[in-house]
Structure formats: C-alpha cells, structure tokens
Amino acid sequence: MTMADEHEHDHAHAHMVHRHRDVQGGEARAAVFGVSDGLVSNVALILGIAGASTDGSLVRLAGISGLLAGAVSMAAGEWVSVRAQSELVERELEIERRSLAENPAAERRELAAIYRERGLKPETADELAEEIMADPEIALDVHAREELGVDPAGAGSPLRVATASFWAFAVGAIVPLLPWFFADGSGAVIGSVVLGTVAAAFVGAGIAAFTERSKIRTAMRQVLVAAGACTATYLIGSLLGVSVA
C-alpha cells in the first residue's frame, strides 16, 4: 500500500469514526417519544377503565378515544414547540446577521475571544476568526453555533415532526388495545398486559439502540415505567368502580 493509499484509507476511516447521527432535527426524537408515550398512556388508560369495568365496548371506546386524542395532542404540541423554536432561532439569526454586517470588527474580536477561551493561542484565534469572517454565510453559521449555541438547520420541519409524532403515538397506543377487538373481560386484560410489557421492552431496546446505551437496562426501565403507570391506574379504576348497564 502506497503512502497516498494509506492517507486515503486513514481519512475514510476517520470519516466513518466521526460520523454522527442527527439527534437534534426532530423526527427521530418525536417518533421515539411518540411510541413510548402512546404505549404507556394508552395501556394505563385501558387498564384503568378495565379496573372499573371489563365491558369490552367501554374499554374499546376509551382506548380509541385515548389514541386519537393523544395522537392529535402530541402532534399539535410538537408542531407548536418546533415552530416556536424555529421562529426564535430565525429571530436570533437575523439579529446576528445585522450585527455582522454593521459591526464586523467587533464580531471578529468576539469570535477570537471565544476561541482563546477554548485554549487556542491568541495569534491562532485571531487568524481563525479572520478567515471565518471572510465569508458572511460561514461567519453567520459559526457565530450561531459558537455564540448563540444553536444549529441554524437543527430545528427540523414542524410539519414533519408533528406527522412523525402523530403516527408514532398511534402505533404505540394501538398495541394494548388490540386484545379488546377479539375478547372481553380478564382475557383481554391479560392480553393488554402481555402486549404492553413486550412492546415496552421493544421500545426500550429501540431507545437504547438509538442512544447506544445498555439495551437490557433501558428495556427494563421502560417496562418498569409502564408497569408503574398501569398498576396505579388499574388500582384507581378498581377503587372507583363503575356499573355499566
């Protein structure tokens, strides 16, 4: 292998090693939390209603209502949140853009000071700031990241995030409801518990794969959260109890 081949190989290897996921954009985050919230909230709702009455039609109505209300609420909340974040970032970028145009010398000194605080030599920090300021778009992007702490393109699309959140919540919420389309009473309750537990474990494993943490530990944590919510609502439903004519 020649020196040039080795250099190219090392460059390609470094590129692979330092490739990162987009964890700030929104769709992946909305999908993960949407499935988790849909599963936990609807299995808790279903078992809470089942604790009061195992009438299948009542549980199905509650489960479908919880699915639709939760999915719409989750999507609306994500849309508002991501839209507000985007507007805030746009406002700060516009302020920074005007400052770069009106007072570039002060902005260059500010950027150089940031790099000196991070350990660069004064001469190196000044040279780097000078080179960055030579291109207005690069300067804006760097100032946004270094000074404001934001990624100009990191907020994601409000519509895509809301859509991902809606469908993810719906997928999670439908799982514990499935047994009630085929059975009633204690059999359906057991089916919801089993499916909810298995699904919670899979969601936890999925989160672990996304965050690169222990799959077993994260799956167990997710199961315990779901179990705690379900136990609480089932006991409350049993204590309140209703009579369905």
C-alpha positions as CSV (number, residue, x, y, z in Angstrom):
1,M,0.0,0.0,0.0
2,T,1.4,3.4,-1.0
3,M,1.6,6.5,1.2
4,A,-1.2,8.0,-0.7
5,D,-3.4,4.9,-0.3
6,E,-2.7,4.9,3.4
7,H,-3.6,8.5,3.7
8,E,-6.8,8.0,1.8
9,H,-7.6,4.9,4.0
10,D,-7.0,6.8,7.2
11,H,-9.1,9.7,6.0
12,A,-12.0,7.4,5.1
13,H,-11.6,5.6,8.5
14,A,-11.7,8.9,10.4
15,H,-14.8,9.9,8.5
16,M,-16.6,6.8,9.5
17,V,-15.5,7.0,13.1
18,H,-16.6,10.6,13.5
19,R,-19.9,10.3,11.7
20,H,-22.7,11.3,14.0
21,R,-26.5,10.9,13.9
22,D,-28.8,13.9,13.5
23,V,-30.2,13.9,17.1
24,Q,-31.5,17.4,17.0
25,G,-33.6,17.5,13.9
26,G,-36.8,16.3,15.5
27,E,-38.4,13.5,13.5
28,A,-36.4,10.7,15.2
29,R,-36.9,12.2,18.6
30,A,-40.7,12.7,18.0
31,A,-41.1,9.1,16.8
32,V,-39.2,7.6,19.8
33,F,-41.1,9.6,22.4
34,G,-44.4,9.3,20.5
35,V,-44.3,5.5,20.5
36,S,-43.3,5.4,24.2
37,D,-45.9,8.0,25.2
38,G,-48.6,6.3,23.2
39,L,-47.9,2.9,24.6
40,V,-47.6,4.0,28.3
41,S,-50.5,6.4,28.3
42,N,-53.0,4.1,26.5
43,V,-52.2,0.9,28.3
44,A,-52.6,2.8,31.5
45,L,-55.9,4.3,30.3
46,I,-57.2,0.9,29.1
47,L,-56.3,-0.9,32.3
48,G,-57.7,1.9,34.4
49,I,-61.0,1.6,32.6
50,A,-60.8,-2.2,32.8
51,G,-60.2,-2.0,36.6
52,A,-63.5,-0.2,36.9
53,S,-65.4,-2.3,34.3
54,T,-64.4,-5.0,31.9
55,D,-67.2,-4.2,29.5
56,G,-65.5,-4.5,26.1
57,S,-67.3,-1.7,24.3
58,L,-66.5,0.8,27.1
59,V,-62.8,-0.2,27.1
60,R,-62.6,0.0,23.3
61,L,-64.3,3.4,23.2
62,A,-61.9,4.7,25.9
63,G,-58.9,3.2,24.1
64,I,-59.8,4.6,20.7
65,S,-60.6,8.0,22.2
66,G,-57.3,8.0,24.1
67,L,-55.4,7.1,20.9
68,L,-57.0,9.8,18.8
69,A,-56.9,12.5,21.5
70,G,-53.3,11.7,22.5
71,A,-52.0,11.5,18.9
72,V,-53.6,14.8,17.9
73,S,-52.4,16.5,21.1
74,M,-48.9,15.1,20.7
75,A,-48.7,16.3,17.1
76,A,-50.1,19.7,17.9
77,G,-47.7,20.1,20.8
78,E,-44.7,19.1,18.7
79,W,-45.8,21.5,15.9
80,V,-46.1,24.4,18.3
81,S,-42.8,23.6,20.0
82,V,-40.7,23.1,16.9
83,R,-42.4,26.1,15.2
84,A,-41.7,28.4,18.2
85,Q,-38.1,27.1,18.3
86,S,-37.6,27.8,14.6
87,E,-39.0,31.3,15.0
88,L,-36.8,32.0,17.9
89,V,-33.7,30.8,16.0
90,E,-34.7,32.8,13.0
91,R,-35.0,36.0,15.1
92,E,-31.6,35.5,16.8
93,L,-30.0,34.8,13.4
94,E,-31.5,37.9,11.9
95,I,-30.1,39.9,14.9
96,E,-26.7,38.3,14.4
97,R,-26.8,38.8,10.6
98,R,-27.3,42.6,11.1
99,S,-24.6,42.8,13.7
100,L,-22.1,41.0,11.3
101,A,-23.0,43.5,8.6
102,E,-22.9,46.6,10.7
103,N,-20.0,45.9,13.1
104,P,-17.8,43.1,11.7
105,A,-14.7,44.1,13.6
106,A,-16.4,43.7,17.0
107,E,-17.9,40.3,15.9
108,R,-14.4,39.2,14.8
109,R,-12.9,40.2,18.2
110,E,-15.8,38.4,19.9
111,L,-15.2,35.2,17.9
112,A,-11.5,35.3,18.5
113,A,-12.1,35.7,22.3
114,I,-14.3,32.6,22.2
115,Y,-11.5,30.6,20.6
116,R,-8.9,32.0,23.1
117,E,-11.2,30.9,26.0
118,R,-11.2,27.4,24.5
119,G,-7.4,27.2,24.6
120,L,-6.2,28.5,21.2
121,K,-3.2,30.8,21.1
122,P,-4.1,34.4,20.6
123,E,-2.5,34.5,17.2
124,T,-4.2,31.3,16.1
125,A,-7.6,32.5,17.4
126,D,-7.2,35.8,15.5
127,E,-6.2,34.1,12.3
128,L,-9.1,31.7,12.5
129,A,-11.6,34.4,13.3
130,E,-10.3,36.5,10.4
131,E,-10.6,33.6,8.0
132,I,-14.2,32.8,9.1
133,M,-15.3,36.4,8.9
134,A,-14.2,36.5,5.2
135,D,-17.3,34.6,4.2
136,P,-20.6,36.1,5.6
137,E,-22.6,32.9,5.4
138,I,-19.9,30.9,7.1
139,A,-19.5,33.6,9.7
140,L,-23.2,33.6,10.4
141,D,-23.2,29.8,10.8
142,V,-20.2,29.8,13.1
143,H,-21.4,32.7,15.2
144,A,-24.8,31.0,15.6
145,R,-23.1,27.8,16.9
146,E,-20.3,29.3,19.0
147,E,-22.0,32.4,20.3
148,L,-25.7,31.5,20.4
149,G,-25.3,27.7,20.9
150,V,-27.8,26.8,18.1
151,D,-27.6,24.9,14.9
152,P,-29.3,27.1,12.2
153,A,-30.6,24.0,10.4
154,G,-31.2,21.8,13.5
155,A,-34.8,22.6,14.5
156,G,-36.4,20.4,11.8
157,S,-39.7,20.8,9.9
158,P,-42.7,21.4,12.2
159,L,-45.0,19.5,9.9
160,R,-42.7,16.5,9.6
161,V,-42.1,16.4,13.3
162,A,-45.8,16.7,14.0
163,T,-46.7,14.0,11.5
164,A,-44.0,11.6,12.9
165,S,-45.3,12.2,16.4
166,F,-48.9,11.6,15.4
167,W,-48.3,8.2,13.8
168,A,-45.7,7.1,16.4
169,F,-48.2,7.8,19.2
170,A,-50.9,6.0,17.3
171,V,-48.8,2.9,16.8
172,G,-47.8,2.8,20.4
173,A,-51.4,3.4,21.6
174,I,-53.0,0.7,19.4
175,V,-50.9,-2.2,20.8
176,P,-52.6,-2.6,24.2
177,L,-56.0,-2.1,22.6
178,L,-55.7,-5.0,20.2
179,P,-56.9,-7.8,22.5
180,W,-60.1,-5.9,23.1
181,F,-61.1,-6.2,19.5
182,F,-61.2,-10.0,19.9
183,A,-62.0,-10.6,23.6
184,D,-63.5,-9.1,26.7
185,G,-63.0,-9.5,30.5
186,S,-59.9,-10.9,32.2
187,G,-58.6,-12.5,29.0
188,A,-58.4,-9.1,27.3
189,V,-56.9,-7.5,30.4
190,I,-54.1,-10.2,30.4
191,G,-53.6,-9.7,26.7
192,S,-53.1,-5.9,27.2
193,V,-50.7,-6.5,30.0
194,V,-48.6,-9.0,28.0
195,L,-48.6,-6.9,24.8
196,G,-47.9,-3.8,26.7
197,T,-45.0,-5.4,28.5
198,V,-43.5,-6.9,25.4
199,A,-43.9,-3.6,23.5
200,A,-42.4,-1.6,26.3
201,A,-39.4,-3.8,26.2
202,F,-39.0,-3.4,22.5
203,V,-39.4,0.4,22.8
204,G,-36.7,0.4,25.5
205,A,-34.4,-1.7,23.3
206,G,-35.1,0.7,20.4
207,I,-34.3,3.7,22.5
208,A,-31.1,2.0,23.6
209,A,-30.1,1.3,20.0
210,F,-30.7,5.0,19.2
211,T,-28.7,6.3,22.2
212,E,-26.1,3.5,22.2
213,R,-26.8,2.5,25.9
214,S,-27.5,-0.8,27.5
215,K,-30.4,-2.5,25.8
216,I,-31.3,-4.6,28.8
217,R,-31.2,-1.8,31.3
218,T,-33.1,0.6,29.1
219,A,-35.7,-2.1,28.2
220,M,-36.2,-2.9,31.9
221,R,-36.5,0.8,32.7
222,Q,-39.2,1.2,30.1
223,V,-41.1,-1.9,31.3
224,L,-41.0,-0.6,34.9
225,V,-42.3,2.8,33.9
226,A,-45.2,1.2,32.0
227,A,-45.9,-1.3,34.8
228,G,-46.0,1.5,37.4
229,A,-48.4,3.6,35.4
230,C,-50.6,0.6,34.7
231,T,-50.7,-0.6,38.3
232,A,-51.6,2.8,39.6
233,T,-54.4,3.4,37.1
234,Y,-55.8,-0.2,37.4
235,L,-55.9,0.1,41.2
236,I,-57.6,3.5,41.0
237,G,-60.1,2.2,38.5
238,S,-60.8,-0.8,40.8
239,L,-61.4,1.5,43.8
240,L,-63.6,3.9,41.8
241,G,-65.5,1.0,40.0
242,V,-68.5,1.8,37.8
243,S,-71.6,-0.1,36.9
244,V,-72.4,-0.3,33.2
245,A,-76.0,-1.0,32.3
